Amino acid sequence: MAGILYLVATPIGNLRDFSPRAIETLANADFIAAEDTRVTLKLLNHFGLRKPMVSYYRHNAETRGEELLARLLAGETCALVTDAGMPAISDPGEELVALCAQNGVEVVAIPGPSAFVTALAVSGLPTGRFTFEGFLAMNKKNRRAHLDSLRGETRTMVFHEAPHKLAATLRDLAETFGPDRRVSLCRELTKLHEEVLRTTLGQAADRWAETPPKGEFVLVVEGAPEAEEVTYTLEDGLALVDRLKGEGLSTRDAVKRAAADLSLSKKALYDRAVGKG
């Protein structure tokens, strides 16, 4: 019988956020797969746990994932952890979960701290609908292409960013979405120097233009305003019909085009155009 892969969320700063269920899961697992075994060892030591560990991170995910799957299929249980937060979210654990799903291995999440959810909750921006975009690409061309695809996004957008890339990212955000777009910058969440700055993209870009800050950031960016629905009248339709006729279309073709473009009744517009209405 196959074992179970447990996804164990770890503290994003404050160790008191680690749940009793998470501690119990680590204690009972056969082994732990960790993003950085040195970081996880500190967590285990703090809670008096001793467990065998293997590394599982972006650059060894393909080969190590197959190894972990083999152990799971042999009946072992594995607790997957990242340095901070929920495994498999903007994390190579996503690939291991997919591998387990394809091979019939049960996956159980042990929920807990999440930086982007925490930042979204305190941002002061709409939380009913949002999109999590993770880290932007290092390559400027790819980063700008990513942002360009979000120009019309009306949902609140959430990004992760490292301090040394913050200034460039804020410049790109301000250029793409406009300097007046609201943003909440959340730094060192749940830690001693936690900071939440609610401002605009332009002001944020100016603030960190020269001096890079310390600590990891979550950027919560306001979505684009909803486009107002425009309602056209028959008079608007007649004006468009006249313009299209001036371009050489017949009355019938002009009415057909205008009715489709302005979401008007073709019959009503035609009747008005030929003097019946």
N, C-alpha and C positions, 0 to 999 in steps of 0.2 A: 504494500500500500504506500502511495506517495506521501511525502511529508507536506508541510505547509510553509508558504512564504509569508512572513509577517512584515508589514510595512510599519515601522515604528517612528512616529514623529518625535524629534528631539528638540530641546529648548533652543530658541533663537537668541537667548541671552541670559535669562534668569532661570537658574537650575530648579527653582521651586515650581516652575511650570511643568516639570516632568511628572506625568501621572503615575499613580500606584500601579495601574494596569500595564503601563509601558515598562516599568521596572520589573514587574512580574514576568512579562513576556521575554525580556532579555535574560532573566534568570533561568527561564525554563527552555529557551532555545538551545539546540545542539551547537550552533555556532552563529556568529554575527558577521554579516558582510557590511563593511564600512567604507565610506568615501575616503576617509583618512583615518587609519587605525590609531595614529597618535592622538588625534582629537577625541576619538571614541574612548580610548584608554582613560583619558582624564575623566570622562563621564562615568565610566564603569568604576573607577577608583573612588569617585565621590560617593557613589551609592553602594560601595562595598561588594561589587560584582566581579567575578573572574570567569571569563569565557574565551574560548578560542576564536580568533578573528581572521578574516581574509579581506584583502582590499578589493573594492569594486568601484571603479570610477570611469570617467569618460573614455580614457585612452586604453583601458583593458576590458571594456564592457563586452566586446564581441567574444573574445576567447574565454574570459572569466565567466561570462553568462552561461556558456555551455557547461562549464565545470560545475557551476552552482546548480544548474538544472539537473545534471546527473546525480548530484548528491540528494537533491529533493526527490527525484524519482526513486532513489534507493531507500527513501523513508525518513531522511533527516529533516529537521525543522530549522529554518533559517530566519533570523531577524535582520532585515535590511534597514540601515540607518544612513543618514547623510550627516554632514557636520552640523547642520541646523535646519530645522523645519521638516516638512513632509517629504519622504522619498517618493520618487516617480513624478513629481511636479517640477517641470523645468529641470529635469535630472535624469541621468542615464538609467535610473531604476525603472523608467517607463519601458525600456527595452526588455528588461528582465520580467516585468509583469506580463508583457505581451508574449514572451517566450513561454511562461508558465501557463497562460491562458490557452495557447496553442497546443500544449501537451497535457492538459488536464490536471495541472497542479493547482491546488486551492490557494488563493491569495486572500489574506485577511488584513485589513487596515486597522492600526491602533492609532486613532486620531489624536491630534495635539496641536502644538504651536505651528503657525504659518505666518511668515512675514508679510506676504502680500494681502492676506485676509485681515491681519491686524492693522496694516496701513490703510486699507480701504475703509475699515470701520471708523477710524479716527480722522479721516481726511476732510470731512465736512462736505464732500461732493456726493452726488447721487449714487446709491449703492444697489438700487433695484435691478439694474442691468449693467454689466461691465464686461470688459475683455482683458484677460491677462496676457500680456505680450512678452513677458520674461526679459532676458537680456537682449539688447540690440547688438547687431553684428559689429565687430571691430573695424571691418572694412567700411570706409565712408560711403562708397557707392552702394553697397548692400544695405547699409544702415538707412540711407536716404530712400532707397527703393521700398524698404519696409515701412517707413514713415509716410511716404507718398500713398501707399495703399490704404492708409488710415485717415486720409484727409477728410472724407465724408463720414467718418465713424461718429455716431451720436451717443454711443455708450461711453461710460467712464473707462479710461484706459489705465492699466497698471503696468509699470516697468520696474525691473531691477537694474541697479547701476552701481558700478564700483567707483570709489572716490576719484581715482586718477582719470576716469573717463567722463566725469560729471559735467565739466565745463563744455566740452564738445557736444555732448548729448543735449544739454539745455539749449545751446545755440541752434542745433538742428531742429529741436522741438519748437522753438520760438519762430524759426523761419517757416516751418511747415504749417503750424497751427495758429500762428499770429502771437505777438508779444502780450496781448491782453487775455489770452486763454488762462483760466485758473489752474493752479497746480498745488498739490500738497506734497512737500518733500519730507519724508520720514526717515530719520537716521537713528541708528543704534537702538532699535526698538526693544523694549523690556530691559535695557541695560541702564547703568548708572547715569550716563549722559544722553539719555533718550531725548530726541528733539523732533517736533513736528512744526514745520513752517508752512503756513498757508499764504500763498502769494500768487503772482502771475509768472508766466514763463519768461517774459522780458525782464522783470525785476530779478528773478532767480538767476538768469543768465548773466546779468550785470554783477550780481553779488559774488559769483564764483568765477568770474572771467579770468582772474589772475591767480588766486590762491586756492589750490585744491583742498577740500575739507578732509576730515578723517571719518572712517566708518562707512559701512555699506548703506546704500540708500534704496528706498522704494519710492518711486515717483508715481503719484496718482494724478492723472491729467483729465481735466474736464472734457467731455465729448462735444462734438459740434452741435450747434442748435438745430432742432428739428426744422426741416423745411416747411414753410407755410403752404398749405394747400390753396391753390389759386382756382377760383371759379370764374369761368368765362360766360358772357351773355351772348344772345343772338346778335346784338350790335357788334360785339367783338368779332363774331364769326363773319358778319357781313363785311366788315372792314378788311378782314383777311381774304375773303372771296374777291373783293375788288382788287386787292394787291396781286393776288394770284392770276386774275384775269388780265391785269396789266402786264404780267410776265408771259402771256400767251396761252394760258389754260382756258379751256371752254368753261362755261358756267357750271355744267354738271361735274367736270373734273375738279374745278376749284372748290365747289361745295363739298365734294367727297373728301378732298385733302383737308379743308378747314375743319370739317366736322370731326375727322379723326384726330387732328392735332389738338383741338380744343375740347374734346370730349362733349360734343354737342349732338343733338338729334339731327341726322342728315335730312330727314323729311321736313322738319320744321325750318331748318336753315334754307333748304331749297325753295320752300314755299315763300319765304321772305325774300329770297334773292330774285325770284321771278315775279314778285308782286302779288302773291296769293295770300300772304299772311299780314 
